[in-house]
Amino acid sequence: MPVVTVRNIPTETHRAIKARAQLAGRSTEAEIRYILDSTVRPAAQLGIGSALHQLAMQHGGFEGLNALRNPMSAAHDAAVFA
């Protein structure tokens, strides 16, 4: 596992990390790892279903996305299912 050394941390920052670690029941080193990990990596990765849903909502819902995908099919669906 890689090792990172951080120098010249302000005293108040170090104290704050130590206090936060104590409240969380972790060592200062473990708290720093936790802070780094939770800051640079998302808590939950966006799944393909969520990504598709977001895309659809940006284009007027799934009907809008279908129209974007195939304008002729959307016009046909609108006429048939109206």
Secondary structure, 3 states (H helix, E strand, C coil): CCCCCCCCCCHHHHHHHHHHHHHHCCCHHHHHHHHHHHHHCCCCCCCHHHHHHHHHHHCCHHHHHHHHHCHHHHHHHHHHCC
